Amino acid sequence: MRPKKTRWIKCDPGERCFRPRCRTTEKLQGVVLTLDEFETLRLFDLQKLDQHTIALKMGVHRSTVSRILASARAKVSDALVNLKAIKVEGGCCKLAKGRNR
């Protein structure tokens, strides 16, 4: 398997975890949203950028952005529908400090 290309992100989410208040923590399951999935959702859904522009910013191919976006949306949908926690962490990303990507 080919190693993953480093994805550049601009938004450092820090430690983020979202959970439904209607479930007790001992019954709670969760999904992990990687940093690149979080960044792709932010750029596409909040900033309304197209996949080509996101690919340029993150330093990956447009088809990679499409796969990341599909994975992120599936995880968020699963968490919302099935009352699961969402934790944002991990992935092969580097923070773009002041880079104009």
DSSP file (Angstrom, degrees, kcal/mol; ACC not computed):
  #  RESIDUE AA STRUCTURE BP1 BP2  ACC     N-H-->O    O-->H-N    N-H-->O    O-->H-N    TCO  KAPPA ALPHA  PHI   PSI    X-CA   Y-CA   Z-CA
    1    1 A M              0   0    0      0, 0.0     0, 0.0     0, 0.0     0, 0.0   0.000 360.0 360.0 360.0 137.2    0.0    0.0    0.0
    2    2 A R        -     0   0    0      1,-0.1     2,-0.1     3,-0.0     3,-0.1  -0.442 360.0-109.4 -70.2 139.5    1.2    3.5   -0.9
    3    3 A P        -     0   0    0      0, 0.0     2,-0.2     0, 0.0    -1,-0.1  -0.416  39.7-103.1 -67.9 148.1    2.0    5.8    2.0
    4    4 A K        -     0   0    0      1,-0.1     2,-0.2    -2,-0.1     3,-0.0  -0.468  32.2-118.0 -73.5 141.2   -0.4    8.7    2.4
    5    5 A K        -     0   0    0     -2,-0.2     2,-0.1     1,-0.1    87,-0.1  -0.538  37.8 -98.1 -74.7 142.6    0.7   12.1    1.1
    6    6 A T        -     0   0    0     -2,-0.2     2,-0.5    87,-0.1    87,-0.2  -0.420  37.1-147.3 -63.1 131.9    0.9   14.8    3.8
    7    7 A R  E     -a   93   0A   0     85,-2.5    87,-2.1    -2,-0.1     2,-0.5  -0.888   7.8-137.2-104.3 132.9   -2.2   17.0    3.9
    8    8 A W  E     -a   94   0A   0     50,-2.1     2,-0.3    -2,-0.5    87,-0.2  -0.760  22.8-175.6 -92.4 129.2   -1.8   20.6    4.8
    9    9 A I  E     -a   95   0A   0     85,-2.5    87,-3.3    -2,-0.5     3,-0.1  -0.921  20.3-167.3-123.0 151.4   -4.4   22.1    7.2
   10   10 A K  S    S+     0   0    0     -2,-0.3     2,-0.7    85,-0.2    -1,-0.1   0.700  71.8  73.1-105.7 -27.8   -4.9   25.6    8.4
   11   11 A C        -     0   0    0     24,-0.1    -1,-0.1     2,-0.0    28,-0.1  -0.811  64.1-159.2 -96.5 115.0   -7.3   25.2   11.2
   12   12 A D        -     0   0    0     -2,-0.7     3,-0.1     1,-0.1    83,-0.0  -0.823   3.9-167.3 -90.5 107.2   -5.9   23.6   14.3
   13   13 A P        -     0   0    0      0, 0.0    -1,-0.1     0, 0.0    75,-0.1   0.623  16.9-158.0 -72.7  -9.7   -8.9   22.2   16.1
   14   14 A G        -     0   0    0      1,-0.1     2,-0.8     2,-0.1    74,-0.0  -0.417  60.7 -17.3  65.0-146.1   -7.0   21.5   19.3
   15   15 A E  S    S+     0   0    0     -3,-0.1     2,-0.4    -2,-0.1    74,-0.1  -0.842  79.5 172.3 -95.7 113.3   -8.8   18.9   21.4
   16   16 A R  E     +B   88   0B   0     -2,-0.8    72,-2.2    72,-0.7     2,-0.3  -0.977   9.6 161.6-125.9 133.2  -12.4   18.6   20.2
   17   17 A C  E     -B   87   0B   0     -2,-0.4     2,-0.4    70,-0.2    70,-0.2  -0.956  13.7-167.9-148.4 129.4  -14.9   16.0   21.3
   18   18 A F  E     +B   86   0B   0     68,-3.0    68,-3.3    -2,-0.3    -2,-0.0  -0.955  12.0 172.5-119.7 136.3  -18.6   16.3   20.8
   19   19 A R        -     0   0    0     -2,-0.4     2,-0.2    66,-0.3    66,-0.1  -0.994  36.8-103.5-143.4 149.8  -21.1   14.0   22.5
   20   20 A P    >   -     0   0    0      0, 0.0     3,-0.8     0, 0.0    65,-0.1  -0.520  21.5-147.7 -70.6 136.5  -24.9   13.8   22.8
   21   21 A R  T 3  S+     0   0    0     -2,-0.2     0, 0.0     1,-0.2     0, 0.0   0.690  91.7  68.9 -76.3 -18.4  -26.1   14.9   26.2
   22   22 A C  T 3  S+     0   0    0      2,-0.1     2,-0.4     0, 0.0    -1,-0.2   0.480  91.3  70.8 -83.0  -0.6  -29.0   12.5   26.2
   23   23 A R  S <  S-     0   0    0     -3,-0.8     2,-0.1     2,-0.0     5,-0.1  -0.926  82.1-122.6-116.4 140.4  -26.7    9.4   26.5
   24   24 A T    >   -     0   0    0     -2,-0.4     3,-1.1     1,-0.1     4,-0.5  -0.489  27.3-117.9 -74.8 151.9  -24.7    8.4   29.6
   25   25 A T  G >  S+     0   0    0      1,-0.3     3,-0.6     2,-0.2    -1,-0.1   0.794 111.3  59.4 -65.2 -28.6  -21.0    8.0   29.0
   26   26 A E  G 3  S+     0   0    0      1,-0.2    -1,-0.3     3,-0.0    -2,-0.0   0.770 111.1  41.3 -72.9 -22.1  -20.9    4.3   29.8
   27   27 A K  G <  S+     0   0    0     -3,-1.1     2,-0.4     2,-0.1    -1,-0.2   0.401  93.7 113.5 -97.9   0.5  -23.4    3.6   26.9
   28   28 A L    <   -     0   0    0     -3,-0.6     2,-0.2    -4,-0.5    56,-0.1  -0.592  43.9-171.1 -85.8 129.1  -21.7    6.0   24.5
   29   29 A Q        -     0   0    0     54,-0.4    56,-2.8    -2,-0.4     2,-0.3  -0.597  14.0-158.4-101.2 171.8  -20.0    4.8   21.4
   30   30 A G  E     -c   85   0B   0     54,-0.3     2,-0.3    -2,-0.2    56,-0.2  -0.965  17.5-141.8-150.2 166.0  -17.9    7.1   19.2
   31   31 A V  E     -c   86   0B   0     54,-2.5    56,-2.4    -2,-0.3     2,-0.6  -0.938  21.3-133.0-124.7 151.3  -16.4    7.9   15.8
   32   32 A V  E     -c   87   0B   0     -2,-0.3     2,-0.6    54,-0.2    56,-0.2  -0.932  13.5-161.7-109.3 120.9  -13.0    9.5   15.2
   33   33 A L  E     -c   88   0B   0     54,-3.2    56,-1.8    -2,-0.6    39,-0.0  -0.897  20.4-134.5 -98.9 119.8  -12.9   12.3   12.6
   34   34 A T     >  -     0   0    0     -2,-0.6     4,-2.5    54,-0.2    56,-0.2  -0.276  22.0-108.5 -73.0 163.2   -9.3   12.8   11.4
   35   35 A L  H  > S+     0   0    0     55,-2.6     4,-2.6     1,-0.2     5,-0.2   0.866 120.0  51.7 -60.2 -38.0   -7.8   16.3   11.1
   36   36 A D  H  > S+     0   0    0     54,-0.3     4,-2.1     2,-0.2    -1,-0.2   0.855 110.0  49.4 -69.7 -32.6   -7.9   16.2    7.3
   37   37 A E  H  > S+     0   0    0      2,-0.2     4,-2.3    -3,-0.2    -2,-0.2   0.912 111.8  49.0 -67.8 -42.3  -11.6   15.1    7.4
   38   38 A F  H  X S+     0   0    0     -4,-2.5     4,-2.2     1,-0.2    -2,-0.2   0.928 113.0  47.2 -60.4 -46.6  -12.3   18.0    9.8
   39   39 A E  H  X S+     0   0    0     -4,-2.6     4,-2.7     2,-0.2     5,-0.2   0.889 110.6  51.8 -64.6 -40.7  -10.5   20.5    7.6
   40   40 A T  H  X S+     0   0    0     -4,-2.1     4,-2.6     2,-0.2     5,-0.3   0.916 110.5  48.0 -64.5 -43.1  -12.2   19.3    4.4
   41   41 A L  H  X>S+     0   0    0     -4,-2.3     4,-2.3     2,-0.2     5,-0.9   0.920 112.5  50.2 -61.0 -43.1  -15.7   19.7    6.0
   42   42 A R  I  X>S+     0   0    0     -4,-2.2     5,-1.9    -5,-0.2     4,-1.0   0.931 115.3  41.5 -61.3 -47.1  -14.7   23.1    7.2
   43   43 A L  I  <5S+     0   0    0     -4,-2.7     6,-2.4     3,-0.2    -2,-0.2   0.894 123.1  37.5 -70.3 -40.2  -13.5   24.3    3.8
   44   44 A F  I  <5S+     0   0    0     -4,-2.6     4,-0.3     4,-0.2    -3,-0.2   0.951 127.8  28.1 -79.2 -51.1  -16.3   22.7    1.8
   45   45 A D  I  <5S+     0   0    0     -4,-2.3    -3,-0.2    -5,-0.3    -2,-0.1   0.845 131.8  30.1 -85.9 -34.4  -19.4   23.2    3.9
   46   46 A L  I  <<S+     0   0    0     -4,-1.0    -3,-0.2    -5,-0.9    -4,-0.1   0.890 130.1  32.9 -92.0 -45.1  -18.5   26.3    5.9
   47   47 A Q  S   <S-     0   0    0     -5,-1.9    -3,-0.2    -6,-0.2    -4,-0.1   0.558  97.1-135.1 -89.5  -7.0  -16.3   28.3    3.5
   48   48 A K        +     0   0    0     -4,-0.3    -4,-0.2    -6,-0.3     2,-0.2   0.817  45.4 159.5  59.3  35.3  -18.1   27.0    0.4
   49   49 A L        -     0   0    0     -6,-2.4    -1,-0.2     1,-0.1     2,-0.1  -0.552  40.1-115.7 -83.1 154.0  -14.9   26.3   -1.5
   50   50 A D     >  -     0   0    0     -2,-0.2     4,-2.2     1,-0.1     5,-0.2  -0.447  27.8-106.3 -85.4 165.8  -14.9   23.8   -4.4
   51   51 A Q  H  > S+     0   0    0      1,-0.2     4,-2.4     2,-0.2     5,-0.1   0.830 118.0  56.0 -63.4 -33.6  -13.0   20.6   -4.3
   52   52 A H  H  > S+     0   0    0      2,-0.2     4,-1.9     1,-0.2    -1,-0.2   0.929 109.6  45.7 -64.3 -45.0  -10.3   21.8   -6.7
   53   53 A T  H  > S+     0   0    0      2,-0.2     4,-2.2     1,-0.2    -2,-0.2   0.893 112.7  50.8 -65.4 -40.3   -9.5   24.8   -4.5
   54   54 A I  H  X S+     0   0    0     -4,-2.2     4,-2.6     1,-0.2     5,-0.2   0.911 107.5  53.7 -63.0 -42.4   -9.5   22.6   -1.4
   55   55 A A  H  X>S+     0   0    0     -4,-2.4     5,-1.9     1,-0.2     4,-1.3   0.904 109.4  48.2 -59.4 -42.5   -7.1   20.2   -3.1
   56   56 A L  H  <5S+     0   0    0     -4,-1.9    -1,-0.2     2,-0.2    -2,-0.2   0.916 112.8  48.0 -64.1 -43.1   -4.7   23.0   -3.9
   57   57 A K  H  <5S+     0   0    0     -4,-2.2    -2,-0.2     1,-0.2    -1,-0.2   0.882 117.8  40.7 -64.8 -39.0   -4.9   24.3   -0.3
   58   58 A M  H  <5S-     0   0    0     -4,-2.6   -50,-2.1    -5,-0.2    -1,-0.2   0.584 107.8-122.1 -89.6 -10.4   -4.3   20.8    1.2
   59   59 A G  T  <5S+     0   0    0     -4,-1.3     2,-0.3     1,-0.3    -3,-0.2   0.834  73.4 107.9  75.2  32.9   -1.7   19.7   -1.3
   60   60 A V  S   <S-     0   0    0     -5,-1.9    -1,-0.3    -6,-0.2    -2,-0.1  -0.802  74.8 -83.0-131.9 174.5   -3.5   16.6   -2.6
   61   61 A H    >>  -     0   0    0     -2,-0.3     4,-1.6     1,-0.1     3,-0.5  -0.431  37.6-116.9 -77.0 153.9   -5.4   15.5   -5.7
   62   62 A R  H 3> S+     0   0    0      1,-0.2     4,-2.0     2,-0.2     5,-0.1   0.855 115.7  56.4 -61.0 -36.6   -9.1   16.5   -6.2
   63   63 A S  H 3> S+     0   0    0      1,-0.2     4,-1.9     2,-0.2    -1,-0.2   0.836 103.9  54.6 -66.2 -30.6  -10.2   12.9   -6.1
   64   64 A T  H <> S+     0   0    0     -3,-0.5     4,-2.7     2,-0.2    -1,-0.2   0.907 106.4  51.1 -66.1 -41.8   -8.5   12.5   -2.7
   65   65 A V  H  X S+     0   0    0     -4,-1.6     4,-2.8     1,-0.2    -2,-0.2   0.909 108.2  52.9 -60.0 -42.4  -10.6   15.5   -1.4
   66   66 A S  H  X S+     0   0    0     -4,-2.0     4,-2.1     1,-0.2    -1,-0.2   0.908 111.4  45.4 -60.5 -43.8  -13.7   13.8   -2.7
   67   67 A R  H  X S+     0   0    0     -4,-1.9     4,-2.2     2,-0.2    -2,-0.2   0.904 113.5  49.4 -67.2 -42.1  -12.8   10.6   -0.8
   68   68 A I  H  X S+     0   0    0     -4,-2.7     4,-2.6     1,-0.2    -2,-0.2   0.925 111.8  49.2 -62.2 -44.5  -12.0   12.5    2.4
   69   69 A L  H  X S+     0   0    0     -4,-2.8     4,-2.5     1,-0.2     5,-0.2   0.904 110.8  49.3 -63.0 -43.4  -15.2   14.5    2.2
   70   70 A A  H  X S+     0   0    0     -4,-2.1     4,-2.0    -5,-0.2    -1,-0.2   0.907 112.8  47.9 -63.2 -42.0  -17.3   11.3    1.7
   71   71 A S  H  X S+     0   0    0     -4,-2.2     4,-2.1     2,-0.2    -2,-0.2   0.920 112.4  48.8 -64.6 -44.7  -15.7    9.6    4.6
   72   72 A A  H  X S+     0   0    0     -4,-2.6     4,-2.5     1,-0.2     5,-0.2   0.917 111.8  48.2 -63.0 -44.5  -16.1   12.6    6.9
   73   73 A R  H  X S+     0   0    0     -4,-2.5     4,-2.5     1,-0.2    -1,-0.2   0.879 110.1  52.4 -65.4 -37.5  -19.8   13.0    6.0
   74   74 A A  H  X S+     0   0    0     -4,-2.0     4,-2.3    -5,-0.2    -1,-0.2   0.914 111.6  46.5 -63.7 -42.2  -20.4    9.3    6.6
   75   75 A K  H  X S+     0   0    0     -4,-2.1     4,-2.3     2,-0.2    -2,-0.2   0.921 114.1  46.4 -66.9 -44.7  -18.8    9.5   10.1
   76   76 A V  H  X S+     0   0    0     -4,-2.5     4,-2.5     2,-0.2     5,-0.2   0.911 113.5  49.7 -65.0 -41.9  -20.7   12.7   11.1
   77   77 A S  H  X S+     0   0    0     -4,-2.5     4,-2.8    -5,-0.2     5,-0.3   0.919 110.3  50.4 -61.9 -44.0  -24.0   11.2    9.8
   78   78 A D  H  X S+     0   0    0     -4,-2.3     4,-2.4     1,-0.2    -2,-0.2   0.918 111.9  48.2 -59.2 -44.6  -23.4    8.0   11.7
   79   79 A A  H  <>S+     0   0    0     -4,-2.3     5,-2.3     1,-0.2     4,-0.4   0.901 114.8  44.4 -65.4 -41.1  -22.7   10.0   14.9
   80   80 A L  H ><5S+     0   0    0     -4,-2.5     3,-0.5     3,-0.2    -2,-0.2   0.925 119.0  40.7 -70.1 -44.8  -25.8   12.2   14.5
   81   81 A V  H 3<5S+     0   0    0     -4,-2.8    -2,-0.2     1,-0.2    -3,-0.2   0.891 123.7  37.4 -71.8 -40.1  -28.2    9.4   13.6
   82   82 A N  T 3<5S-     0   0    0     -4,-2.4    -1,-0.2    -5,-0.3   -53,-0.2   0.193 109.1-115.3-101.9  16.0  -26.9    6.8   16.0
   83   83 A L  T < 5 +     0   0    0     -3,-0.5   -54,-0.4    -4,-0.4     2,-0.3   0.937  60.3 154.3  51.0  59.2  -26.2    9.2   18.9
   84   84 A K      < -     0   0    0     -5,-2.3   -54,-0.3    -6,-0.1    -1,-0.2  -0.801  45.3-108.7-113.1 156.6  -22.4    8.7   19.0
   85   85 A A  E     - c   0  30B   0    -56,-2.8   -54,-2.5    -2,-0.3     2,-0.5  -0.483  25.6-142.4 -77.8 154.3  -19.6   11.0   20.2
   86   86 A I  E     -Bc  18  31B   0    -68,-3.3   -68,-3.0   -56,-0.2     2,-0.4  -0.986  16.0-173.3-121.1 122.8  -17.3   12.6   17.6
   87   87 A K  E     -Bc  17  32B   0    -56,-2.4   -54,-3.2    -2,-0.5     2,-0.6  -0.961  13.4-148.0-116.3 134.1  -13.6   13.0   18.4
   88   88 A V  E     +Bc  16  33B   0    -72,-2.2   -72,-0.7    -2,-0.4     2,-0.3  -0.896  44.8 114.8-104.5 116.4  -11.3   14.9   16.2
   89   89 A E        +     0   0    0    -56,-1.8    -2,-0.1    -2,-0.6   -51,-0.1  -0.973  43.6  21.4-169.7 159.1   -7.7   13.6   16.1
   90   90 A G        +     0   0    0     -2,-0.3   -55,-2.6   -56,-0.2   -54,-0.3  -0.025  47.0 129.1  76.2-172.9   -5.0   12.0   14.0
   91   91 A G  S    S-     0   0    0    -57,-0.2     2,-1.1   -56,-0.1    -1,-0.1  -0.302  72.0 -73.8 104.7 167.5   -4.4   11.8   10.3
   92   92 A C  S    S+     0   0    0    -87,-0.1   -85,-2.5    -2,-0.1     2,-0.3  -0.569  82.7 134.5 -99.4  70.0   -1.3   12.5    8.2
   93   93 A C  E     -a    7   0A   0     -2,-1.1     2,-0.4   -87,-0.2   -85,-0.2  -0.820  41.1-158.4-122.1 155.0   -1.5   16.3    8.4
   94   94 A K  E     -a    8   0A   0    -87,-2.1   -85,-2.5    -2,-0.3     2,-0.4  -0.990  29.7-114.5-129.5 142.7    0.8   19.2    9.0
   95   95 A L  E     -a    9   0A   0     -2,-0.4     2,-1.2   -87,-0.2   -85,-0.2  -0.634  22.5-139.1 -78.3 125.2   -0.4   22.6   10.2
   96   96 A A        -     0   0    0    -87,-3.3     2,-0.9    -2,-0.4     5,-0.1  -0.707  20.5-166.6 -86.8  92.2    0.3   25.3    7.5
   97   97 A K  S    S-     0   0    0     -2,-1.2     3,-0.1     1,-0.2   -87,-0.1  -0.717  73.6 -25.7 -85.9 107.4    1.5   28.2    9.6
   98   98 A G  S    S+     0   0    0     -2,-0.9    -1,-0.2     1,-0.2     2,-0.2   0.502  99.8 142.3  71.2   2.6    1.5   31.3    7.5
   99   99 A R        -     0   0    0      1,-0.1     2,-1.0     2,-0.0    -1,-0.2  -0.495  53.1-135.1 -74.8 146.0    1.8   29.2    4.3
  100  100 A N              0   0    0      1,-0.2    -1,-0.1    -2,-0.2    -3,-0.0  -0.542 360.0 360.0-100.6  66.5   -0.2   30.4    1.3
  101  101 A R              0   0    0     -2,-1.0   -42,-0.2   -44,-0.1    -1,-0.2   0.378 360.0 360.0 -99.9 360.0   -1.6   27.1    0.3
